[in-house]
Amino acid sequence: MHLFRTTNEPDAVEQKEFAKWLLKVGKGRILTINGLDSDIIQLPNDIILPLQNINDLISFVYPNLFNKEALVRFIAEAFPLPL
């Protein structure tokens, strides 16, 4: 997973809080849901996406996926080729 740096102060604060939460998950410091497997945690409501289908999720994660110029840049960064 990658988190992009931002100069937008509210986004930076939100990213910092999310990073702290991820570290807590990784260290097992998030409470699990009673009655379920010990590896199952409850996600905070503010990080759950109310999506109806897989296309909504794809559009959220990759907002420029169908923008040809952005797609070319993404592929070039994801799969660097030797010069």
mmCIF file of the N, C-alpha and C atoms, coordinates in Angstrom:
data_MODEL
# 
_entry.id   MODEL 
# 
loop_
_atom_site.group_PDB 
_atom_site.id 
_atom_site.type_symbol 
_atom_site.label_atom_id 
_atom_site.label_alt_id 
_atom_site.label_comp_id 
_atom_site.label_asym_id 
_atom_site.label_entity_id 
_atom_site.label_seq_id 
_atom_site.pdbx_PDB_ins_code 
_atom_site.Cartn_x 
_atom_site.Cartn_y 
_atom_site.Cartn_z 
_atom_site.occupancy 
_atom_site.B_iso_or_equiv 
_atom_site.pdbx_formal_charge 
_atom_site.auth_seq_id 
_atom_site.auth_comp_id 
_atom_site.auth_asym_id 
_atom_site.auth_atom_id 
_atom_site.pdbx_PDB_model_num 
ATOM 1   N N  . MET A 1 1  ? 0.858   -1.169  0.000   1.00 0.00 ? 1  MET A N  1 
ATOM 2   C CA . MET A 1 1  ? 0.000   0.000   0.000   1.00 0.00 ? 1  MET A CA 1 
ATOM 3   C C  . MET A 1 1  ? 0.898   1.224   0.000   1.00 0.00 ? 1  MET A C  1 
ATOM 4   N N  . HIS A 1 2  ? 0.491   2.220   -0.744  1.00 0.00 ? 2  HIS A N  1 
ATOM 5   C CA . HIS A 1 2  ? 1.224   3.476   -0.800  1.00 0.00 ? 2  HIS A CA 1 
ATOM 6   C C  . HIS A 1 2  ? 0.317   4.607   -0.344  1.00 0.00 ? 2  HIS A C  1 
ATOM 7   N N  . LEU A 1 3  ? 0.870   5.499   0.449   1.00 0.00 ? 3  LEU A N  1 
ATOM 8   C CA . LEU A 1 3  ? 0.174   6.729   0.811   1.00 0.00 ? 3  LEU A CA 1 
ATOM 9   C C  . LEU A 1 3  ? 0.956   7.871   0.191   1.00 0.00 ? 3  LEU A C  1 
ATOM 10  N N  . PHE A 1 4  ? 0.275   8.697   -0.560  1.00 0.00 ? 4  PHE A N  1 
ATOM 11  C CA . PHE A 1 4  ? 0.933   9.820   -1.206  1.00 0.00 ? 4  PHE A CA 1 
ATOM 12  C C  . PHE A 1 4  ? 1.032   10.993  -0.249  1.00 0.00 ? 4  PHE A C  1 
ATOM 13  N N  . ARG A 1 5  ? 2.147   11.697  -0.308  1.00 0.00 ? 5  ARG A N  1 
ATOM 14  C CA . ARG A 1 5  ? 2.297   12.903  0.501   1.00 0.00 ? 5  ARG A CA 1 
ATOM 15  C C  . ARG A 1 5  ? 1.411   13.995  -0.052  1.00 0.00 ? 5  ARG A C  1 
ATOM 16  N N  . THR A 1 6  ? 0.947   14.823  0.838   1.00 0.00 ? 6  THR A N  1 
ATOM 17  C CA . THR A 1 6  ? 0.090   15.920  0.418   1.00 0.00 ? 6  THR A CA 1 
ATOM 18  C C  . THR A 1 6  ? 0.512   17.190  1.137   1.00 0.00 ? 6  THR A C  1 
ATOM 19  N N  . THR A 1 7  ? 0.293   18.307  0.479   1.00 0.00 ? 7  THR A N  1 
ATOM 20  C CA . THR A 1 7  ? 0.572   19.595  1.119   1.00 0.00 ? 7  THR A CA 1 
ATOM 21  C C  . THR A 1 7  ? -0.703  20.182  1.706   1.00 0.00 ? 7  THR A C  1 
ATOM 22  N N  . ASN A 1 8  ? -1.819  19.531  1.458   1.00 0.00 ? 8  ASN A N  1 
ATOM 23  C CA . ASN A 1 8  ? -3.107  19.959  1.985   1.00 0.00 ? 8  ASN A CA 1 
ATOM 24  C C  . ASN A 1 8  ? -3.172  19.545  3.461   1.00 0.00 ? 8  ASN A C  1 
ATOM 25  N N  . GLU A 1 9  ? -3.236  20.516  4.360   1.00 0.00 ? 9  GLU A N  1 
ATOM 26  C CA . GLU A 1 9  ? -3.162  20.237  5.797   1.00 0.00 ? 9  GLU A CA 1 
ATOM 27  C C  . GLU A 1 9  ? -4.225  19.245  6.296   1.00 0.00 ? 9  GLU A C  1 
ATOM 28  N N  . PRO A 1 10 ? -5.506  19.417  5.948   1.00 0.00 ? 10 PRO A N  1 
ATOM 29  C CA . PRO A 1 10 ? -6.494  18.430  6.431   1.00 0.00 ? 10 PRO A CA 1 
ATOM 30  C C  . PRO A 1 10 ? -6.193  17.017  5.932   1.00 0.00 ? 10 PRO A C  1 
ATOM 31  N N  . ASP A 1 11 ? -5.758  16.887  4.688   1.00 0.00 ? 11 ASP A N  1 
ATOM 32  C CA . ASP A 1 11 ? -5.418  15.566  4.163   1.00 0.00 ? 11 ASP A CA 1 
ATOM 33  C C  . ASP A 1 11 ? -4.201  14.988  4.878   1.00 0.00 ? 11 ASP A C  1 
ATOM 34  N N  . ALA A 1 12 ? -3.226  15.841  5.171   1.00 0.00 ? 12 ALA A N  1 
ATOM 35  C CA . ALA A 1 12 ? -2.015  15.387  5.860   1.00 0.00 ? 12 ALA A CA 1 
ATOM 36  C C  . ALA A 1 12 ? -2.353  14.866  7.252   1.00 0.00 ? 12 ALA A C  1 
ATOM 37  N N  . VAL A 1 13 ? -3.226  15.559  7.953   1.00 0.00 ? 13 VAL A N  1 
ATOM 38  C CA . VAL A 1 13 ? -3.645  15.123  9.294   1.00 0.00 ? 13 VAL A CA 1 
ATOM 39  C C  . VAL A 1 13 ? -4.369  13.784  9.194   1.00 0.00 ? 13 VAL A C  1 
ATOM 40  N N  . GLU A 1 14 ? -5.265  13.669  8.230   1.00 0.00 ? 14 GLU A N  1 
ATOM 41  C CA . GLU A 1 14 ? -6.022  12.424  8.044   1.00 0.00 ? 14 GLU A CA 1 
ATOM 42  C C  . GLU A 1 14 ? -5.084  11.270  7.705   1.00 0.00 ? 14 GLU A C  1 
ATOM 43  N N  . GLN A 1 15 ? -4.103  11.513  6.841   1.00 0.00 ? 15 GLN A N  1 
ATOM 44  C CA . GLN A 1 15 ? -3.149  10.467  6.482   1.00 0.00 ? 15 GLN A CA 1 
ATOM 45  C C  . GLN A 1 15 ? -2.325  10.031  7.690   1.00 0.00 ? 15 GLN A C  1 
ATOM 46  N N  . LYS A 1 16 ? -1.944  10.987  8.509   1.00 0.00 ? 16 LYS A N  1 
ATOM 47  C CA . LYS A 1 16 ? -1.156  10.668  9.699   1.00 0.00 ? 16 LYS A CA 1 
ATOM 48  C C  . LYS A 1 16 ? -1.964  9.791   10.659  1.00 0.00 ? 16 LYS A C  1 
ATOM 49  N N  . GLU A 1 17 ? -3.229  10.126  10.850  1.00 0.00 ? 17 GLU A N  1 
ATOM 50  C CA . GLU A 1 17 ? -4.094  9.327   11.723  1.00 0.00 ? 17 GLU A CA 1 
ATOM 51  C C  . GLU A 1 17 ? -4.294  7.922   11.156  1.00 0.00 ? 17 GLU A C  1 
ATOM 52  N N  . PHE A 1 18 ? -4.471  7.824   9.846   1.00 0.00 ? 18 PHE A N  1 
ATOM 53  C CA . PHE A 1 18 ? -4.649  6.522   9.208   1.00 0.00 ? 18 PHE A CA 1 
ATOM 54  C C  . PHE A 1 18 ? -3.380  5.683   9.356   1.00 0.00 ? 18 PHE A C  1 
ATOM 55  N N  . ALA A 1 19 ? -2.223  6.304   9.185   1.00 0.00 ? 19 ALA A N  1 
ATOM 56  C CA . ALA A 1 19 ? -0.956  5.588   9.341   1.00 0.00 ? 19 ALA A CA 1 
ATOM 57  C C  . ALA A 1 19 ? -0.806  5.057   10.767  1.00 0.00 ? 19 ALA A C  1 
ATOM 58  N N  . LYS A 1 20 ? -1.180  5.872   11.761  1.00 0.00 ? 20 LYS A N  1 
ATOM 59  C CA . LYS A 1 20 ? -1.127  5.430   13.156  1.00 0.00 ? 20 LYS A CA 1 
ATOM 60  C C  . LYS A 1 20 ? -2.054  4.238   13.377  1.00 0.00 ? 20 LYS A C  1 
ATOM 61  N N  . TRP A 1 21 ? -3.256  4.307   12.784  1.00 0.00 ? 21 TRP A N  1 
ATOM 62  C CA . TRP A 1 21 ? -4.222  3.221   12.932  1.00 0.00 ? 21 TRP A CA 1 
ATOM 63  C C  . TRP A 1 21 ? -3.670  1.937   12.303  1.00 0.00 ? 21 TRP A C  1 
ATOM 64  N N  . LEU A 1 22 ? -3.054  2.058   11.115  1.00 0.00 ? 22 LEU A N  1 
ATOM 65  C CA . LEU A 1 22 ? -2.475  0.879   10.462  1.00 0.00 ? 22 LEU A CA 1 
ATOM 66  C C  . LEU A 1 22 ? -1.381  0.246   11.320  1.00 0.00 ? 22 LEU A C  1 
ATOM 67  N N  . LEU A 1 23 ? -0.562  1.074   11.942  1.00 0.00 ? 23 LEU A N  1 
ATOM 68  C CA . LEU A 1 23 ? 0.478   0.539   12.828  1.00 0.00 ? 23 LEU A CA 1 
ATOM 69  C C  . LEU A 1 23 ? -0.141  -0.213  14.004  1.00 0.00 ? 23 LEU A C  1 
ATOM 70  N N  . LYS A 1 24 ? -1.232  0.308   14.555  1.00 0.00 ? 24 LYS A N  1 
ATOM 71  C CA . LYS A 1 24 ? -1.922  -0.383  15.649  1.00 0.00 ? 24 LYS A CA 1 
ATOM 72  C C  . LYS A 1 24 ? -2.470  -1.728  15.183  1.00 0.00 ? 24 LYS A C  1 
ATOM 73  N N  . VAL A 1 25 ? -3.018  -1.764  13.973  1.00 0.00 ? 25 VAL A N  1 
ATOM 74  C CA . VAL A 1 25 ? -3.521  -3.030  13.420  1.00 0.00 ? 25 VAL A CA 1 
ATOM 75  C C  . VAL A 1 25 ? -2.374  -4.027  13.322  1.00 0.00 ? 25 VAL A C  1 
ATOM 76  N N  . GLY A 1 26 ? -1.262  -3.574  12.754  1.00 0.00 ? 26 GLY A N  1 
ATOM 77  C CA . GLY A 1 26 ? -0.107  -4.450  12.574  1.00 0.00 ? 26 GLY A CA 1 
ATOM 78  C C  . GLY A 1 26 ? 0.463   -4.980  13.876  1.00 0.00 ? 26 GLY A C  1 
ATOM 79  N N  . LYS A 1 27 ? 0.356   -4.201  14.935  1.00 0.00 ? 27 LYS A N  1 
ATOM 80  C CA . LYS A 1 27 ? 0.889   -4.615  16.237  1.00 0.00 ? 27 LYS A CA 1 
ATOM 81  C C  . LYS A 1 27 ? -0.148  -5.340  17.089  1.00 0.00 ? 27 LYS A C  1 
ATOM 82  N N  . GLY A 1 28 ? -1.348  -5.558  16.535  1.00 0.00 ? 28 GLY A N  1 
ATOM 83  C CA . GLY A 1 28 ? -2.393  -6.272  17.268  1.00 0.00 ? 28 GLY A CA 1 
ATOM 84  C C  . GLY A 1 28 ? -3.023  -5.463  18.382  1.00 0.00 ? 28 GLY A C  1 
ATOM 85  N N  . ARG A 1 29 ? -3.021  -4.152  18.263  1.00 0.00 ? 29 ARG A N  1 
ATOM 86  C CA . ARG A 1 29 ? -3.558  -3.290  19.316  1.00 0.00 ? 29 ARG A CA 1 
ATOM 87  C C  . ARG A 1 29 ? -4.988  -2.823  19.054  1.00 0.00 ? 29 ARG A C  1 
ATOM 88  N N  . ILE A 1 30 ? -5.607  -3.327  18.005  1.00 0.00 ? 30 ILE A N  1 
ATOM 89  C CA . ILE A 1 30 ? -6.996  -2.987  17.700  1.00 0.00 ? 30 ILE A CA 1 
ATOM 90  C C  . ILE A 1 30 ? -7.872  -4.117  18.237  1.00 0.00 ? 30 ILE A C  1 
ATOM 91  N N  . LEU A 1 31 ? -8.939  -3.767  18.927  1.00 0.00 ? 31 LEU A N  1 
ATOM 92  C CA . LEU A 1 31 ? -9.822  -4.785  19.497  1.00 0.00 ? 31 LEU A CA 1 
ATOM 93  C C  . LEU A 1 31 ? -10.476 -5.614  18.402  1.00 0.00 ? 31 LEU A C  1 
ATOM 94  N N  . THR A 1 32 ? -10.634 -6.898  18.686  1.00 0.00 ? 32 THR A N  1 
ATOM 95  C CA . THR A 1 32 ? -11.317 -7.786  17.751  1.00 0.00 ? 32 THR A CA 1 
ATOM 96  C C  . THR A 1 32 ? -12.803 -7.820  18.083  1.00 0.00 ? 32 THR A C  1 
ATOM 97  N N  . ILE A 1 33 ? -13.588 -8.378  17.173  1.00 0.00 ? 33 ILE A N  1 
ATOM 98  C CA . ILE A 1 33 ? -15.036 -8.458  17.362  1.00 0.00 ? 33 ILE A CA 1 
ATOM 99  C C  . ILE A 1 33 ? -15.355 -9.710  18.172  1.00 0.00 ? 33 ILE A C  1 
ATOM 100 N N  . ASN A 1 34 ? -16.056 -9.534  19.271  1.00 0.00 ? 34 ASN A N  1 
ATOM 101 C CA . ASN A 1 34 ? -16.421 -10.668 20.127  1.00 0.00 ? 34 ASN A CA 1 
ATOM 102 C C  . ASN A 1 34 ? -17.218 -11.701 19.346  1.00 0.00 ? 34 ASN A C  1 
ATOM 103 N N  . GLY A 1 35 ? -16.887 -12.956 19.562  1.00 0.00 ? 35 GLY A N  1 
ATOM 104 C CA . GLY A 1 35 ? -17.631 -14.042 18.946  1.00 0.00 ? 35 GLY A CA 1 
ATOM 105 C C  . GLY A 1 35 ? -17.150 -14.409 17.552  1.00 0.00 ? 35 GLY A C  1 
ATOM 106 N N  . LEU A 1 36 ? -16.185 -13.668 17.030  1.00 0.00 ? 36 LEU A N  1 
ATOM 107 C CA . LEU A 1 36 ? -15.649 -13.983 15.706  1.00 0.00 ? 36 LEU A CA 1 
ATOM 108 C C  . LEU A 1 36 ? -14.184 -14.379 15.834  1.00 0.00 ? 36 LEU A C  1 
ATOM 109 N N  . ASP A 1 37 ? -13.621 -14.811 14.739  1.00 0.00 ? 37 ASP A N  1 
ATOM 110 C CA . ASP A 1 37 ? -12.210 -15.180 14.689  1.00 0.00 ? 37 ASP A CA 1 
ATOM 111 C C  . ASP A 1 37 ? -11.359 -14.070 15.303  1.00 0.00 ? 37 ASP A C  1 
ATOM 112 N N  . SER A 1 38 ? -10.300 -14.433 15.980  1.00 0.00 ? 38 SER A N  1 
ATOM 113 C CA . SER A 1 38 ? -9.465  -13.434 16.663  1.00 0.00 ? 38 SER A CA 1 
ATOM 114 C C  . SER A 1 38 ? -8.721  -12.521 15.697  1.00 0.00 ? 38 SER A C  1 
ATOM 115 N N  . ASP A 1 39 ? -8.725  -12.852 14.414  1.00 0.00 ? 39 ASP A N  1 
ATOM 116 C CA . ASP A 1 39 ? -8.063  -12.006 13.415  1.00 0.00 ? 39 ASP A CA 1 
ATOM 117 C C  . ASP A 1 39 ? -9.011  -10.994 12.783  1.00 0.00 ? 39 ASP A C  1 
ATOM 118 N N  . ILE A 1 40 ? -10.260 -10.963 13.206  1.00 0.00 ? 40 ILE A N  1 
ATOM 119 C CA . ILE A 1 40 ? -11.246 -10.068 12.590  1.00 0.00 ? 40 ILE A CA 1 
ATOM 120 C C  . ILE A 1 40 ? -11.438 -8.841  13.471  1.00 0.00 ? 40 ILE A C  1 
ATOM 121 N N  . ILE A 1 41 ? -11.227 -7.674  12.862  1.00 0.00 ? 41 ILE A N  1 
ATOM 122 C CA . ILE A 1 41 ? -11.404 -6.413  13.585  1.00 0.00 ? 41 ILE A CA 1 
ATOM 123 C C  . ILE A 1 41 ? -12.554 -5.639  12.956  1.00 0.00 ? 41 ILE A C  1 
ATOM 124 N N  . GLN A 1 42 ? -13.066 -4.690  13.701  1.00 0.00 ? 42 GLN A N  1 
ATOM 125 C CA . GLN A 1 42 ? -14.107 -3.820  13.154  1.00 0.00 ? 42 GLN A CA 1 
ATOM 126 C C  . GLN A 1 42 ? -13.434 -2.574  12.597  1.00 0.00 ? 42 GLN A C  1 
ATOM 127 N N  . LEU A 1 43 ? -13.753 -2.251  11.351  1.00 0.00 ? 43 LEU A N  1 
ATOM 128 C CA . LEU A 1 43 ? -13.190 -1.058  10.729  1.00 0.00 ? 43 LEU A CA 1 
ATOM 129 C C  . LEU A 1 43 ? -13.946 0.180   11.182  1.00 0.00 ? 43 LEU A C  1 
ATOM 130 N N  . PRO A 1 44 ? -13.236 1.286   11.378  1.00 0.00 ? 44 PRO A N  1 
ATOM 131 C CA . PRO A 1 44 ? -13.923 2.536   11.708  1.00 0.00 ? 44 PRO A CA 1 
ATOM 132 C C  . PRO A 1 44 ? -14.827 2.965   10.551  1.00 0.00 ? 44 PRO A C  1 
ATOM 133 N N  . ASN A 1 45 ? -15.969 3.519   10.867  1.00 0.00 ? 45 ASN A N  1 
ATOM 134 C CA . ASN A 1 45 ? -16.929 3.916   9.829   1.00 0.00 ? 45 ASN A CA 1 
ATOM 135 C C  . ASN A 1 45 ? -16.357 4.902   8.825   1.00 0.00 ? 45 ASN A C  1 
ATOM 136 N N  . ASP A 1 46 ? -15.413 5.741   9.259   1.00 0.00 ? 46 ASP A N  1 
ATOM 137 C CA . ASP A 1 46 ? -14.893 6.756   8.340   1.00 0.00 ? 46 ASP A CA 1 
ATOM 138 C C  . ASP A 1 46 ? -13.961 6.200   7.266   1.00 0.00 ? 46 ASP A C  1 
ATOM 139 N N  . ILE A 1 47 ? -13.575 4.920   7.352   1.00 0.00 ? 47 ILE A N  1 
ATOM 140 C CA . ILE A 1 47 ? -12.753 4.359   6.282   1.00 0.00 ? 47 ILE A CA 1 
ATOM 141 C C  . ILE A 1 47 ? -13.503 3.322   5.443   1.00 0.00 ? 47 ILE A C  1 
ATOM 142 N N  . ILE A 1 48 ? -14.764 3.116   5.759   1.00 0.00 ? 48 ILE A N  1 
ATOM 143 C CA . ILE A 1 48 ? -15.578 2.183   4.976   1.00 0.00 ? 48 ILE A CA 1 
ATOM 144 C C  . ILE A 1 48 ? -16.229 2.945   3.831   1.00 0.00 ? 48 ILE A C  1 
ATOM 145 N N  . LEU A 1 49 ? -16.068 2.428   2.629   1.00 0.00 ? 49 LEU A N  1 
ATOM 146 C CA . LEU A 1 49 ? -16.650 3.074   1.455   1.00 0.00 ? 49 LEU A CA 1 
ATOM 147 C C  . LEU A 1 49 ? -18.036 2.504   1.188   1.00 0.00 ? 49 LEU A C  1 
ATOM 148 N N  . PRO A 1 50 ? -19.040 3.351   1.124   1.00 0.00 ? 50 PRO A N  1 
ATOM 149 C CA . PRO A 1 50 ? -20.402 2.866   0.850   1.00 0.00 ? 50 PRO A CA 1 
ATOM 150 C C  . PRO A 1 50 ? -20.600 2.638   -0.650  1.00 0.00 ? 50 PRO A C  1 
ATOM 151 N N  . LEU A 1 51 ? -19.926 1.643   -1.188  1.00 0.00 ? 51 LEU A N  1 
ATOM 152 C CA . LEU A 1 51 ? -19.971 1.402   -2.628  1.00 0.00 ? 51 LEU A CA 1 
ATOM 153 C C  . LEU A 1 51 ? -20.990 0.320   -2.962  1.00 0.00 ? 51 LEU A C  1 
ATOM 154 N N  . GLN A 1 52 ? -21.556 0.443   -4.129  1.00 0.00 ? 52 GLN A N  1 
ATOM 155 C CA . GLN A 1 52 ? -22.582 -0.497  -4.553  1.00 0.00 ? 52 GLN A CA 1 
ATOM 156 C C  . GLN A 1 52 ? -22.040 -1.619  -5.433  1.00 0.00 ? 52 GLN A C  1 
ATOM 157 N N  . ASN A 1 53 ? -20.937 -1.376  -6.134  1.00 0.00 ? 53 ASN A N  1 
ATOM 158 C CA . ASN A 1 53 ? -20.417 -2.415  -7.016  1.00 0.00 ? 53 ASN A CA 1 
ATOM 159 C C  . ASN A 1 53 ? -18.911 -2.277  -7.186  1.00 0.00 ? 53 ASN A C  1 
ATOM 160 N N  . ILE A 1 54 ? -18.320 -3.239  -7.843  1.00 0.00 ? 54 ILE A N  1 
ATOM 161 C CA . ILE A 1 54 ? -16.870 -3.273  -8.014  1.00 0.00 ? 54 ILE A CA 1 
ATOM 162 C C  . ILE A 1 54 ? -16.367 -2.097  -8.846  1.00 0.00 ? 54 ILE A C  1 
ATOM 163 N N  . ASN A 1 55 ? -17.154 -1.615  -9.790  1.00 0.00 ? 55 ASN A N  1 
ATOM 164 C CA . ASN A 1 55 ? -16.728 -0.478  -10.609 1.00 0.00 ? 55 ASN A CA 1 
ATOM 165 C C  . ASN A 1 55 ? -16.566 0.782   -9.770  1.00 0.00 ? 55 ASN A C  1 
ATOM 166 N N  . ASP A 1 56 ? -17.428 0.973   -8.763  1.00 0.00 ? 56 ASP A N  1 
ATOM 167 C CA . ASP A 1 56 ? -17.285 2.117   -7.863  1.00 0.00 ? 56 ASP A CA 1 
ATOM 168 C C  . ASP A 1 56 ? -15.969 2.032   -7.091  1.00 0.00 ? 56 ASP A C  1 
ATOM 169 N N  . LEU A 1 57 ? -15.638 0.831   -6.630  1.00 0.00 ? 57 LEU A N  1 
ATOM 170 C CA . LEU A 1 57 ? -14.397 0.640   -5.888  1.00 0.00 ? 57 LEU A CA 1 
ATOM 171 C C  . LEU A 1 57 ? -13.188 0.924   -6.779  1.00 0.00 ? 57 LEU A C  1 
ATOM 172 N N  . ILE A 1 58 ? -13.202 0.391   -7.983  1.00 0.00 ? 58 ILE A N  1 
ATOM 173 C CA . ILE A 1 58 ? -12.094 0.622   -8.917  1.00 0.00 ? 58 ILE A CA 1 
ATOM 174 C C  . ILE A 1 58 ? -11.950 2.106   -9.214  1.00 0.00 ? 58 ILE A C  1 
ATOM 175 N N  . SER A 1 59 ? -13.054 2.788   -9.440  1.00 0.00 ? 59 SER A N  1 
ATOM 176 C CA . SER A 1 59 ? -13.007 4.228   -9.721  1.00 0.00 ? 59 SER A CA 1 
ATOM 177 C C  . SER A 1 59 ? -12.485 5.018   -8.531  1.00 0.00 ? 59 SER A C  1 
ATOM 178 N N  . PHE A 1 60 ? -12.794 4.566   -7.312  1.00 0.00 ? 60 PHE A N  1 
ATOM 179 C CA . PHE A 1 60 ? -12.306 5.256   -6.121  1.00 0.00 ? 60 PHE A CA 1 
ATOM 180 C C  . PHE A 1 60 ? -10.801 5.059   -5.955  1.00 0.00 ? 60 PHE A C  1 
ATOM 181 N N  . VAL A 1 61 ? -10.337 3.827   -6.124  1.00 0.00 ? 61 VAL A N  1 
ATOM 182 C CA . VAL A 1 61 ? -8.924  3.517   -5.923  1.00 0.00 ? 61 VAL A CA 1 
ATOM 183 C C  . VAL A 1 61 ? -8.060  4.068   -7.052  1.00 0.00 ? 61 VAL A C  1 
ATOM 184 N N  . TYR A 1 62 ? -8.567  3.990   -8.276  1.00 0.00 ? 62 TYR A N  1 
ATOM 185 C CA . TYR A 1 62 ? -7.834  4.457   -9.456  1.00 0.00 ? 62 TYR A CA 1 
ATOM 186 C C  . TYR A 1 62 ? -8.686  5.481   -10.195 1.00 0.00 ? 62 TYR A C  1 
ATOM 187 N N  . PRO A 1 63 ? -8.768  6.710   -9.685  1.00 0.00 ? 63 PRO A N  1 
ATOM 188 C CA . PRO A 1 63 ? -9.683  7.698   -10.272 1.00 0.00 ? 63 PRO A CA 1 
ATOM 189 C C  . PRO A 1 63 ? -9.377  8.061   -11.719 1.00 0.00 ? 63 PRO A C  1 
ATOM 190 N N  . ASN A 1 64 ? -8.138  7.888   -12.149 1.00 0.00 ? 64 ASN A N  1 
ATOM 191 C CA . ASN A 1 64 ? -7.769  8.244   -13.521 1.00 0.00 ? 64 ASN A CA 1 
ATOM 192 C C  . ASN A 1 64 ? -7.538  7.024   -14.400 1.00 0.00 ? 64 ASN A C  1 
ATOM 193 N N  . LEU A 1 65 ? -8.086  5.899   -14.010 1.00 0.00 ? 65 LEU A N  1 
ATOM 194 C CA . LEU A 1 65 ? -7.821  4.661   -14.737 1.00 0.00 ? 65 LEU A CA 1 
ATOM 195 C C  . LEU A 1 65 ? -8.198  4.754   -16.207 1.00 0.00 ? 65 LEU A C  1 
ATOM 196 N N  . PHE A 1 66 ? -9.270  5.445   -16.498 1.00 0.00 ? 66 PHE A N  1 
ATOM 197 C CA . PHE A 1 66 ? -9.723  5.507   -17.886 1.00 0.00 ? 66 PHE A CA 1 
ATOM 198 C C  . PHE A 1 66 ? -9.272  6.786   -18.587 1.00 0.00 ? 66 PHE A C  1 
ATOM 199 N N  . ASN A 1 67 ? -8.370  7.528   -17.940 1.00 0.00 ? 67 ASN A N  1 
ATOM 200 C CA . ASN A 1 67 ? -7.738  8.690   -18.546 1.00 0.00 ? 67 ASN A CA 1 
ATOM 201 C C  . ASN A 1 67 ? -6.453  8.175   -19.192 1.00 0.00 ? 67 ASN A C  1 
ATOM 202 N N  . LYS A 1 68 ? -6.389  8.190   -20.530 1.00 0.00 ? 68 LYS A N  1 
ATOM 203 C CA . LYS A 1 68 ? -5.286  7.555   -21.254 1.00 0.00 ? 68 LYS A CA 1 
ATOM 204 C C  . LYS A 1 68 ? -3.925  8.087   -20.816 1.00 0.00 ? 68 LYS A C  1 
ATOM 205 N N  . GLU A 1 69 ? -3.798  9.397   -20.683 1.00 0.00 ? 69 GLU A N  1 
ATOM 206 C CA . GLU A 1 69 ? -2.515  9.989   -20.301 1.00 0.00 ? 69 GLU A CA 1 
ATOM 207 C C  . GLU A 1 69 ? -2.089  9.534   -18.906 1.00 0.00 ? 69 GLU A C  1 
ATOM 208 N N  . ALA A 1 70 ? -3.025  9.540   -17.972 1.00 0.00 ? 70 ALA A N  1 
ATOM 209 C CA . ALA A 1 70 ? -2.720  9.111   -16.606 1.00 0.00 ? 70 ALA A CA 1 
ATOM 210 C C  . ALA A 1 70 ? -2.404  7.618   -16.565 1.00 0.00 ? 70 ALA A C  1 
ATOM 211 N N  . LEU A 1 71 ? -3.093  6.830   -17.378 1.00 0.00 ? 71 LEU A N  1 
ATOM 212 C CA . LEU A 1 71 ? -2.853  5.392   -17.425 1.00 0.00 ? 71 LEU A CA 1 
ATOM 213 C C  . LEU A 1 71 ? -1.450  5.092   -17.942 1.00 0.00 ? 71 LEU A C  1 
ATOM 214 N N  . VAL A 1 72 ? -1.020  5.811   -18.963 1.00 0.00 ? 72 VAL A N  1 
ATOM 215 C CA . VAL A 1 72 ? 0.327   5.619   -19.507 1.00 0.00 ? 72 VAL A CA 1 
ATOM 216 C C  . VAL A 1 72 ? 1.374   5.943   -18.436 1.00 0.00 ? 72 VAL A C  1 
ATOM 217 N N  . ARG A 1 73 ? 1.179   7.034   -17.695 1.00 0.00 ? 73 ARG A N  1 
ATOM 218 C CA . ARG A 1 73 ? 2.112   7.401   -16.613 1.00 0.00 ? 73 ARG A CA 1 
ATOM 219 C C  . ARG A 1 73 ? 2.123   6.326   -15.524 1.00 0.00 ? 73 ARG A C  1 
ATOM 220 N N  . PHE A 1 74 ? 0.929   5.838   -15.163 1.00 0.00 ? 74 PHE A N  1 
ATOM 221 C CA . PHE A 1 74 ? 0.820   4.811   -14.124 1.00 0.00 ? 74 PHE A CA 1 
ATOM 222 C C  . PHE A 1 74 ? 1.583   3.552   -14.531 1.00 0.00 ? 74 PHE A C  1 
ATOM 223 N N  . ILE A 1 75 ? 1.388   3.109   -15.755 1.00 0.00 ? 75 ILE A N  1 
ATOM 224 C CA . ILE A 1 75 ? 2.062   1.901   -16.233 1.00 0.00 ? 75 ILE A CA 1 
ATOM 225 C C  . ILE A 1 75 ? 3.570   2.113   -16.275 1.00 0.00 ? 75 ILE A C  1 
ATOM 226 N N  . ALA A 1 76 ? 4.007   3.288   -16.730 1.00 0.00 ? 76 ALA A N  1 
ATOM 227 C CA . ALA A 1 76 ? 5.442   3.584   -16.786 1.00 0.00 ? 76 ALA A CA 1 
ATOM 228 C C  . ALA A 1 76 ? 6.066   3.570   -15.395 1.00 0.00 ? 76 ALA A C  1 
ATOM 229 N N  . GLU A 1 77 ? 5.345   4.056   -14.393 1.00 0.00 ? 77 GLU A N  1 
ATOM 230 C CA . GLU A 1 77 ? 5.861   4.063   -13.022 1.00 0.00 ? 77 GLU A CA 1 
ATOM 231 C C  . GLU A 1 77 ? 5.804   2.671   -12.400 1.00 0.00 ? 77 GLU A C  1 
ATOM 232 N N  . ALA A 1 78 ? 4.769   1.920   -12.719 1.00 0.00 ? 78 ALA A N  1 
ATOM 233 C CA . ALA A 1 78 ? 4.590   0.596   -12.124 1.00 0.00 ? 78 ALA A CA 1 
ATOM 234 C C  . ALA A 1 78 ? 5.547   -0.435  -12.720 1.00 0.00 ? 78 ALA A C  1 
ATOM 235 N N  . PHE A 1 79 ? 5.870   -0.265  -13.992 1.00 0.00 ? 79 PHE A N  1 
ATOM 236 C CA . PHE A 1 79 ? 6.719   -1.221  -14.697 1.00 0.00 ? 79 PHE A CA 1 
ATOM 237 C C  . PHE A 1 79 ? 7.866   -0.492  -15.389 1.00 0.00 ? 79 PHE A C  1 
ATOM 238 N N  . PRO A 1 80 ? 8.841   -0.004  -14.619 1.00 0.00 ? 80 PRO A N  1 
ATOM 239 C CA . PRO A 1 80 ? 9.941   0.741   -15.244 1.00 0.00 ? 80 PRO A CA 1 
ATOM 240 C C  . PRO A 1 80 ? 10.763  -0.160  -16.155 1.00 0.00 ? 80 PRO A C  1 
ATOM 241 N N  . LEU A 1 81 ? 11.118  0.354   -17.289 1.00 0.00 ? 81 LEU A N  1 
ATOM 242 C CA . LEU A 1 81 ? 11.912  -0.392  -18.259 1.00 0.00 ? 81 LEU A CA 1 
ATOM 243 C C  . LEU A 1 81 ? 13.310  0.207   -18.323 1.00 0.00 ? 81 LEU A C  1 
ATOM 244 N N  . PRO A 1 82 ? 14.320  -0.644  -18.542 1.00 0.00 ? 82 PRO A N  1 
ATOM 245 C CA . PRO A 1 82 ? 15.678  -0.105  -18.657 1.00 0.00 ? 82 PRO A CA 1 
ATOM 246 C C  . PRO A 1 82 ? 15.807  0.745   -19.917 1.00 0.00 ? 82 PRO A C  1 
ATOM 247 N N  . LEU A 1 83 ? 16.667  1.742   -19.844 1.00 0.00 ? 83 LEU A N  1 
ATOM 248 C CA . LEU A 1 83 ? 16.877  2.620   -21.003 1.00 0.00 ? 83 LEU A CA 1 
ATOM 249 C C  . LEU A 1 83 ? 17.757  1.982   -22.036 1.00 0.00 ? 83 LEU A C  1 
# 
